[in-house]
Every structure is written in structure tokens, then in C-alpha cells.
């Protein structure tokens, strides 16, 4: 049984789960999962347990950047290209 961490604990953490990233960013789980699968969101994954851990500040900044680019009418391929140039 997984107990949700408090927002205070999440905000103090270097790494967050995708569920916590949903809470922090206000984005939908399916949206963040898509961004992750498309290689647009950075994460670390330990071998033994398959839990993806996202670097909180970097991931939030990326989500905001993606949202801003989408608002400007950019397509997912355009956004991916733009993010790839920065890495």
C-alpha cells in the first residue's frame, strides 16, 4: 500500500514519482507518461524496481517549457527537436 507523501515532503525531494509530478505540474498522468515515452522528460530508473524517478526541478521546468511551446502552437516533433538542441 503506497501512502502519498505530503506536498511539503515532495517539494523538499530531489526526485519525485510520476504521480507526484502530476500533482506538482497540474498535468495529466497520461500526458506526462507520453512525454516520458517520447524522451521529452528526464528520469532515472533503478534496475531492480522499475519505478521511474524524475529530478523534480528539471522535470517541472521541462513540463512548463513543453506547455509554453504547445501554447505557441508548436507540434510535438517541433518541441522534441527544440528540447534535443538544449541537451
N, C-alpha and C positions, 0 to 999 in steps of 0.2 A: 504494500500500500504506500503510495507516494504522497507525502504531505507537501502542500505548496509552501514554498519559502515566503517569508514576509517581503514586502516591497523594499523595506529597509535592508534586508539581507541581500536581495537581488542587486540593489544599487551599490552595495559595498563589494560585490563579487567581481572578480576579473573575468570570469566565464559564466555564461548563462545557458540554459537549455532553450530549445526552440519554443517551448511553451512560455517560458519567461520572456523571451524576445517578443512573442505575440503580445504579452501584457505591456511590455515597455514601449513597443512601437505603435500599437493600435492596429497593426496589420493582421490579416487573416492567416491562420496556420497554413492553409493551402498555398497562399501567396509566398510565404517565407520558404516553404518546402520547395516550391517551384524555383525561387531564386537560388536556393542552395543547390538543387539538382542541375541548374544551368551554370553553376560555377560563379555566381554573382555575389554570394555571401561567404566570407571566410569562416572556417570552423576547424576544430581539432577533433580527432576521433581516436579513442583508445582501442587497441586491438581486441582485448578481452570482452569489454562491454561495448555495444555498438552505439552508445549514446554520443551524439554529436554535441560538442560544447563550443559555443560561439564566444569570441572575445567581445565582451559587452559593448565597450565604447566604439570599437572599429565596426562591429556589425550594425549598431544603431546608426552610425554615420553613413554607412553604405545604404541601409534601408531608406534613410532620408534622401540621400542623393538619387537613388532609383526613383523614389516617389516624385521628387522635383523634376527629374528628366521626363517621367511619364506625363506630368502636368504640362510640360513644354511640348507634348505631342510626339516624343521620341518612341520608336519601336523597341522591342526587346533586343533584337540584333544590334541596333544602334547603341543602346545602353550598354550591352555586353562589350562592344568594341571600345566604347569610351572608358569603361571600367578597366579593361585589359591594358589600355595605354598607361594607366596610372600605376599599375602593379610593378 
